[in-house]
Amino acid sequence: MFKRRSFLKSATALGAATLLHQTTWGNQPFSDPKPKIKPKKLKLGDTIGLVAPGFAIEQEALYLALDTLQKMGFKTYHTDRIKGNYGYFSDTDEERAKDVNEMFANPDIDAILCARGGYGCTRILDLLDYGVIENNPKALIGFSDITALINTIYKKTGLIGFHGPVGKTLDDEYSQVYFKKVLMEPQQTLPIKNAILKDPKQYRNSEYYRYTITAGIGQGELVGGSLTLVAAMIGTPYEIDFTDKLVLLEDVEEAPYRIDRMLTQLTDVESFTKAKGIIFGVCKGCDRKRTTENFTLREVIMDRISPLGIPAAYGMSFGHIPQNSTLPIGVEAYFNAYKKQLRLLEPAVG
C-alpha cells in the first residue's frame, strides 16, 4: 500500500508538473516552435494572387488593387470567389479557406496578397491545410483581420508572414517602399523608418503622436498586429505565445474603454508580461477628448502598459493608416523604445 500510494503521489506530481510546463493562460498549450521557413523573394513579373478571406471587397477597390500591383510590375490572379457576397463575407467559410489553400498549392502563384481585411479570418483557421502551406511556402501579406492568418500560419508551420498593406491600401508611396524593401530586396539589417507625415491634419491629430511609454531596448521575433484579433485569440488553440517576442499592436475605431478592456485582457496573460517589447502602431479613430467621464487613448495605454516595465512606444508607422510598413511576423528585430526605432535583424525572404 505504501509503495502504491508513493507511486500515485509521484505520478500526480509529475502530471501536474507536465501540465504546468505545457500550458499557459486559458490552458492553451504552447508547443515547441517550428523551424523558421522564409518564402522566396519577390521579383518584377511575379504573379501575386489576391484573396479576400474576410469581408467582401467592393468592385472599385478590387480594380484599384489590381491596377496598383500591375503598375508596380507584377502579374495578378484571383478566382471568382473573391467577387462573392455571403452576407458581410466575400464567400462561405469553406470557399474562403479553399481560396487560400489553392493559392498556396498553385505553383504559378508567387505570393498572396489579401485584397482587404474585415472580419472572418478566425472562422477559417481550422479549415486551412497547414501541410499544403508548409510544403508550398510563399509570402502572405495583409493586416487587420489578417493578423489571425499570419500569426497562426507562423505558429503552425514556421512560415514567415507579413503584416503589411492589403490590396486596397497599397497605393501609397511609403507603403510601396517597404513592401519592396522587405519582400524584394532582402538585407541582413533593415531599419524601418517612420513615415514623414505629409498631411497637416495628421500633425494635429493626437492619434498620430509618437511617444515613449517605457524607455528601454528589446530584441526578439515580431508577432501580433490588430489588437482586436490578438485579444480574440486568447484562450483558443491559436493564442500567440508572447514570451521573448516584440509585440505589434494597432487598432481602428475603438473607443478608449474598449482599448482598455483588450489591453487589460492581454496584461492578464502570463506570456504577454514576458514580452521583450510592445510596439504600437497608430490606433486611428481610437482617441477621445478628456472629460470627467472619459480617458484619452494615451492615458489608457500608459496606465495599462507602463506598469509592465517592458520597453514600449506608440505611433510607429503601421496599422489602419495610409503609411503602413511591411513587418515580417517571426523575424528577429531590434527595438529602441526611447528613440522609437525598429530594425529587422535578418532577411525575411530567401
Disulfide bonds with the S-S distance in Angstrom:
none
